[in-house]
Amino acid sequence: MATTLPVPIEFALPAGWRAAPPDEVGAPGAAFVALHPRSDAGFTANIAIDGEHRPDGATLSEIADRSLARLRGPGATVVLTDRRDMGSAEAPGLVQKLTISGGVGGLSRDLVQTQVYLSLLDVADPHNRMMIRLVLTVTAAQYSEVLGDFEEFVRTVRPSAGNVS
């Protein structure tokens, strides 16, 4: 079942990308999914958004490590190829790049996933922290073609006016 985000956000999809119901495209934990207009070898590049309240003190690196651990499973090889901090002290973020090899949809695939973690604080209660995760999943062959669209998308993501800073 598709989830909701802990805070409303606004964003603009890159040209050609289209929204898809998360449950119908196999992403039930996502609050939003967008699909690239062109598939590569039967796989459609996608952007997914999810998030959660994070009242604990977990760092973005710790949260990203847990995400990495969840992806590792039988028949899948997941390698962290890059991780770096982004944003500012007031709006910290983290980006990590993963390569994933294994069975997806009954076929052996080599995928690349870029995950962007954004931490948002409630203005009224700074202990009320929300984490938003933006994820691009694409074939290794299509990665360089699609990465610019994802970067463009990430630059447009922001809390809806008046809700969070």
Buried (B, 14 or more C-beta within 10 A) or exposed (E): EBBEBBBEBEBEBBEEBEEBEBEEBEBEEBBBBBBBEEEBEEBBBBBBBBBBEBEEEBEBEEBBBEBBEEBEEEEBEBEEEEBEEBBEEEBBBBBBBBBBBBEBEEEEBBBBBBBBBBBBBBEEEEEBBBBBBBBBBBBBEBBEBBBEBBBEBBEEBBBEEEBBE
